[in-house]
Amino acid sequence: MRRGSSTSVVPLLFFTRKEQTIKIQKFGVDKDIAKPVITVGVAASLLQVMTLVQQLVLYNTASKYGGDNLMILIGAASKVQSFSFIPLWGMSQALQPAVGTNYGAQNYDRVKKINNVFMLGSFVLIMVLWVPIQLLPSQILGMFITDPAIVAEGINGFRVMFSILPALGVLILSMTFFQSLGKGTQASILVILRQLLLFVPLALILPRFVGAFGVWLAVPLTDGIVLVMSIAFIVGAYKKIGLEKRR
């Protein structure tokens, strides 16, 4: 049994058999609650599923236009990207209950303040990783690749791929922000655009015009477009929250 399954089954057994103060006896579906729960859950699920699709397209395109060397470089860059996302995901986990609790309590000014502070914090935090990536690309790639010739081949593309990294905190936290508000539609739109509708066409089309460099370029272009949309969505959400406050 997987860890996720056991952590849900054990509390369920406890509340159905052992606990007397709070005892679960019947299960039912509340349609009013089910809809927002499903909407928010779909956004989180899509991110996991579509990441696989994104990686499949990325590696296939790299293989086609750059051969084994580009695949090795993309693999190393993907590891660095995954590592750089760890603090952002950690911040998103802290953001969700803070925003959700205050939004439910109708502390709308605090919701905006918390989101702004977290996004600023994510920018500062990711800069700690971005600076060495831009200044020491060969050393970082050398941690994963032993052939200096392959490392030298990917330095420029590596820098371009991570050029927009400092702003990714806004993108990642905006998805969590909308999930926290129960607005899963906006979060799903951002996920689908980033992982599929924008990235896949760019990854397939750009290499036809600029060669292997297009594989690197597809990542920051996608994130840049989605970042602009994220900011627009957040501004719109802030305005709606302001209207809710006046009512």
N, C-alpha and C positions, 0 to 999 in steps of 0.2 A: 504494500500500500504506500502511495506517495505521501510525502510530508503534509501537503496541502489537504489531502483527504483525511488524514488522521487528526489534524488540528481542528477539523470541523466535526468529525464523527464523535470524538471524545466529549466535547462540551454538550453535544446533542444527547448522547447517552446519559450524561450526568443530569441534565435538566428533565429528561423524560422518566428516569428511574430513581435517582438518588435524592435530588434536591426536593425539599418539601415546601419551602417558602415560595419559590417560583417554579412551577411545574408546567411543562409543555405537554398538552394532551391532544390537541387537535391542530391540524395544519389547514390553511386556506390561503387563497390568493386575493389580495386587496387590489382591485384594478387601478385605483387612484395612486397607490404607492408603486405598483408593479411597473407602470409605464416609465416614470423617471428613473427607477432602479435599472431597468433594462437598457434605457438610453445611455445612462452613464457607464454601465458595464460594457456595452458594445464598444464604446470609444477605447476603453482600456484593452479589450480583447483584440480589436483591430490593430492596435499598435504592435502587438506581439506577432500576429499572423502576417501582417504586411511587411514587417521587418525581414521575414524569411524571403518574401517575394523580392524585396529590394536587393537583398544580398545575392540572390540567384541571378537577377538581371545584371548587377554590378560585376560579378565574377565572369559571367558568360561574355559580357561586352569586353572586359579586360583581356580575356583569353583571345577573343577574335581580333582585337586591334593592337594588342601589345604582347601577346604570347605569354610564356611562362614568367618572364621577368616582371611584367606589369601585374600579373596575378599575385606574385610574391609581394610586390610593393603594396598593392591594395590590401592584401591580407595583413601586412604589418600596420598599415594606416588604420585599418578597421579595429585592430587591437588597441591602438592609441585612442581612437575615437570612443571605444567602449569604456576605456579607463577614464577618459575625461568626462564621460556622462555620469559616472558614479556619484560625484558630489551633487550634481544637478538632480538626480533621482532622489537622493537623500533629502535635499531641500524641498522637493515636490511632496514628499511624504509628510514633511513637517507643515507645509503650507496648507494641505488639504483640510485637516481638522481645524486649524486656526481660522481659515476663511469660512468653512462650513458652519462652525459653531457661532461665529459672530454674525453671519448672514441669517442664520435661523433666529438669532436673538434680535435681529433688525438693527444691529450696530453697523450701519452701512458705511459711515465714515471710517470706522476701524477696519472694515473689509478692504477698502481702497488703500488705506495706509499700510496694512499688513502686506498686501500684494505688492505694493511699490517697494517696500523695504526688502522683501524677499527677492524681487527682481534685481534691485540694485546690488544686494548681497551676492546673487548668483553671478553678476557681471564681474565683481571684484574677485570672487573665488576662482572663476574660470580664467581670469587674466594670469593667475599664478601658473597655470598650465600652458596658456597660449604663448606667453613670452619665450619660454625655452623651445617650444615647438617651432617658432619662427626664427629664433637665433641659432638653435642647435639641431637642425633637422637631420644632418648626417649622423650625429651621435645618437639621436633617438631611434632612427631607422636601424642603426648599427646594433641596437639592443636585440633586434629580431632577425637581422640579415647579416650573414658573415661575409658576403662577397662585396667588397668596396665598389666594384664596378656597377653592380645593381643598385646599390645605395645612391651613388652619384647620379644614376639615371633617373631617380625618382625625387630628387630634392625639390625641384621647382614645382612639380605637381603636388607634392606633399604640402608645401607651403600654401598653395592655392586651395587645396581641399579644406584646410583648416583656417583659411583667411577670415571666415565669418564666425568662428568659434565663440568669441566673447559675447556675441548676441544670442547664442543658442539658449542661454538661461531664460531669456524672455519667452522664447518659443516653447520650451519644455514646460515652464511654469504656467504659461497661459493655458495650455491644455488642462493642467491640474486645476487651475483657477475656475474654468468653466465646469469641470466635473464637480467641484466643490459647491458651485451654485445650483447644481442640478440641471445644468444646461449642456447635456451631452451632445446635442446636435452640433454646436459650434466646435466642441472638442473633436468630434468625429470628422467634421469637414477638414480641420487642420491635419489630422492624422492621415486621412485618405489622400489629401493633396501632397503631403510631404513624402509619404511612403510609396505612393502609386501613381496618381494622376499627373503629377508634375515630374517626379524623378524618372520614372520609366521612359516617357517620351524623350526627355532630355538626354538620358544615358544612351538611348538608341540612336538619336539623331545627331547630337554634337560630334561624336567621333567620325561621322561621315564627312564633316567639313574641316575639323582640326585634328583628326587622327586620334592617337592614344591620349593626347592631352584632354580631349573632350570627356573622357571617363572621369578624370580628376575634377574637371570644371562643372560637371553635372551636380555634384554635391553642394557646393556653395551657392550656385544659382538657385537650386531648389529651396534651400534654407533661407536665402534672401527674400524670395517671393513670399514664402509662407510666413516669414518674420513680419513683413509689411502687413499681411492679412491679419496676423495675430494682434498687432498693435491696433489695427482698425477695429477688430472685434472687441478688444479691451476698452477702447475709448467709447464704443457704443454701449458696452455693458455698464461702464461707469455712469453714463448719462441716464440709462434706465434705472440704475440704483438710486440716482439722485431724484428721479421722479417718484420712485417708491417711498422715499423718505418724506416727500411733501404730502403724501396722501394721509 
